[in-house]
Amino acid sequence: MSKGWNRQSQTKSRARGAKVRVKSARGRKPSSTRWLQRQLNDPYVAEANRLGYRTRAAFKLLELDDRYDFIKGAKRVVDLGCAPGGWTQILTKKLPTGTQIIGIDLQEVEPIQGAELWVMDFLGAEAEEKLMAALDGPVDLVVSDMANSATGHRQTDQMRTMALCDAALDFAIKVLGEDGTFVAKVLQGGSDTSLMTRMQQHFKSVKHAKPPASRADSKEWFVLAQGFKGKK
């Protein structure tokens, strides 16, 4: 097992039990039955419920941080695409009281103590200006779990997700302080050369990672850019 991914075995061992089988029900699509069975037998879902996390996706950020150690010490953080709040929960638990944490999403998110949660379209004309005005100073960490609804057409989904990642990177370059970190979701095959080149120009280290909490059949990966070189 790769260094830093040991949370996977811990999560599975805590949630181990008899496998749940879901019977078909009238009016329920077969795909819905398969989804429900997968949820009921997913150790990350069980562990998220046990710990009070709003989504199993919280473990993706935890596992990434276990391996690359980028949350500790951050004084200002922006969480893009924060609904339903799993990543924001992790940030508030790992960072001390007084840390400025702003989460933004199209959907309303139930309050999380220690974070400001905004309902706003990040791609809207005024979103970036309002975010920058609210920040107390240079940002140490920008995380983005933004994604469009899947269309089922691979190239379209990749293009839309990359557009979100590009926008998140544009924002990060404007607000990050020196040595800041940018973490964002991409789709397999979607991290095109131009995006990687831009990150390599602005950051000392750029990596791809797929944490164990990201399901094996999922096309999602994450880019992690550390050591922002500062504005030129």
C-alpha positions in Angstrom: 0.0 0.0 0.0 1.3 3.5 -0.9 2.7 5.6 1.9 0.0 7.8 3.4 -2.9 5.7 2.2 -3.2 3.6 5.5 -6.6 5.3 6.4 -8.2 2.9 3.8 -7.4 -0.2 5.8 -8.5 1.5 9.0 -11.8 2.5 7.5 -12.6 -0.9 6.1 -11.7 -2.7 9.3 -14.0 -0.6 11.4 -16.9 -1.0 8.9 -16.5 -4.7 8.2 -19.7 -6.8 8.5 -22.1 -8.9 6.6 -22.8 -7.8 3.1 -26.3 -6.2 2.7 -28.3 -7.3 -0.3 -31.1 -5.0 -1.6 -34.1 -6.6 -3.2 -35.7 -5.0 -6.2 -38.8 -2.9 -5.4 -41.7 -1.9 -7.6 -41.0 1.5 -9.2 -37.3 1.4 -8.4 -35.0 1.3 -11.4 -32.3 -1.4 -11.5 -29.6 1.3 -11.5 -31.1 2.7 -8.3 -31.1 -0.7 -6.6 -27.4 -1.2 -7.5 -26.6 2.3 -6.2 -28.4 1.6 -2.9 -26.7 -1.7 -2.5 -23.3 -0.1 -3.1 -24.0 2.6 -0.6 -25.1 0.1 2.1 -22.0 -2.0 1.6 -19.5 0.9 1.3 -17.2 1.1 4.3 -16.6 4.8 3.7 -20.3 5.5 3.9 -20.5 3.6 7.1 -17.5 5.3 8.6 -18.8 8.7 7.5 -22.1 8.0 9.3 -20.2 6.9 12.4 -18.1 10.1 12.5 -20.8 12.5 11.5 -19.4 13.5 8.1 -21.9 14.6 5.6 -20.4 12.6 2.8 -17.9 9.8 2.2 -16.0 12.4 0.1 -14.6 13.8 3.3 -12.2 10.8 3.3 -10.8 11.8 0.0 -9.5 15.1 1.5 -8.3 13.3 4.6 -6.4 10.8 2.6 -4.8 13.4 0.4 -3.8 15.4 3.4 -2.4 12.2 5.2 -0.1 11.7 2.2 0.8 15.3 1.3 0.3 17.3 4.5 -1.1 20.5 3.1 -3.8 21.6 5.6 -1.8 22.1 8.7 -0.9 25.7 9.3 -3.3 27.3 6.8 -4.8 30.6 8.1 -7.1 31.2 5.2 -8.9 28.6 3.1 -11.4 28.7 0.2 -13.5 25.5 -0.5 -15.0 25.7 -4.0 -18.0 23.5 -4.7 -18.4 22.7 -1.0 -21.8 21.1 -0.9 -22.9 19.1 1.1 -20.0 20.2 3.3 -17.8 17.1 3.9 -14.5 18.8 2.9 -15.4 21.9 4.9 -16.1 19.7 7.9 -12.6 18.3 7.6 -11.0 21.7 7.3 -12.8 23.0 10.4 -11.7 20.0 12.4 -8.1 20.1 11.3 -7.6 23.9 11.6 -7.8 26.0 14.8 -10.5 28.4 15.8 -10.0 31.7 14.1 -8.9 30.2 10.7 -10.8 31.9 7.9 -12.6 29.2 5.9 -15.0 30.2 3.2 -17.1 27.6 1.3 -19.0 28.4 -1.9 -21.6 26.3 -3.8 -24.6 26.7 -6.0 -26.6 24.7 -3.4 -27.4 25.9 0.1 -25.3 24.1 2.7 -26.3 23.5 6.3 -24.2 25.6 8.7 -20.8 24.4 9.8 -19.3 26.0 12.9 -16.0 27.7 12.0 -16.8 28.3 8.3 -18.6 30.9 6.2 -20.8 29.2 3.6 -22.0 31.1 0.6 -24.7 30.2 -1.9 -23.2 31.6 -5.1 -22.3 30.6 -8.7 -18.5 30.6 -8.7 -18.5 31.3 -12.4 -20.8 34.3 -11.9 -19.6 37.7 -12.9 -19.4 39.0 -9.3 -18.4 35.9 -7.4 -14.6 36.3 -7.6 -14.7 40.0 -6.7 -16.9 39.3 -3.6 -14.7 36.4 -2.5 -11.5 38.4 -2.8 -13.1 41.3 -0.9 -14.1 39.0 2.0 -10.6 37.5 2.4 -8.5 38.9 5.3 -5.3 38.4 3.4 -3.4 36.0 1.1 -5.0 32.5 1.0 -2.9 29.4 2.0 -5.1 26.7 0.5 -7.7 26.6 -2.3 -9.6 23.3 -2.7 -12.1 22.5 -5.4 -14.4 19.5 -5.6 -16.5 21.2 -8.2 -18.0 19.0 -10.9 -20.8 19.3 -13.4 -23.6 16.8 -13.6 -22.5 13.8 -15.7 -23.9 13.7 -19.2 -22.6 10.2 -20.0 -20.6 11.6 -22.9 -16.9 11.2 -21.8 -15.4 14.1 -23.8 -18.2 16.5 -22.8 -17.8 15.6 -19.1 -14.0 16.0 -19.3 -14.3 19.4 -21.0 -16.8 20.7 -18.5 -14.8 19.5 -15.5 -11.6 21.0 -17.0 -13.3 24.3 -17.4 -14.2 24.3 -13.7 -10.6 23.3 -12.8 -9.2 26.1 -15.1 -11.5 28.6 -13.4 -10.5 27.4 -9.9 -6.8 27.6 -10.9 -7.3 31.2 -12.2 -8.8 32.1 -8.9 -6.0 30.3 -6.9 -3.3 32.2 -8.7 -4.9 35.5 -7.8 -5.5 34.8 -4.1 -2.8 32.4 -2.9 0.1 33.6 -0.9 3.7 32.3 -1.4 4.0 28.5 -0.8 0.2 28.1 -1.0 -1.5 24.9 -2.2 -4.2 24.2 -4.8 -6.1 20.9 -4.9 -8.8 20.2 -7.5 -10.8 17.3 -8.9 -10.2 16.3 -12.6 -11.4 13.4 -14.7 -9.1 10.7 -16.0 -7.8 11.8 -19.3 -8.9 15.4 -18.6 -5.7 16.9 -17.2 -4.6 18.4 -20.5 -1.1 19.7 -21.2 -2.1 23.4 -20.9 -3.4 23.0 -17.4 -0.4 21.0 -16.2 1.9 23.5 -17.8 0.2 26.4 -16.0 0.4 24.7 -12.7 4.1 23.8 -13.2 4.8 27.5 -14.0 3.2 28.7 -10.8 3.9 25.9 -8.3 7.1 24.1 -7.2 5.4 20.7 -7.1 2.5 19.3 -9.2 1.1 15.8 -8.7 -1.8 13.6 -9.7 -3.4 11.4 -7.0 -6.3 9.0 -6.6 -7.0 8.4 -2.9 -8.5 5.1 -1.9 -11.8 6.7 -1.0 -12.2 7.5 -4.7 -14.0 4.4 -6.0 -12.0 2.3 -8.4 -14.6 2.6 -11.1 -14.7 6.4 -10.8 -12.9 8.4 -13.4 -12.1 11.1 -10.9 -8.5 12.0 -10.0 -7.1 15.0 -8.1 -4.3 17.4 -9.0 -2.3 18.7 -6.1 -0.1 21.8 -6.7 2.1 22.8 -3.7 4.6 25.6 -3.2 3.0 28.6 -5.0 5.8 30.7 -6.3 4.0 34.0 -5.8 2.6 36.5 -8.2 4.9 37.5 -11.0 
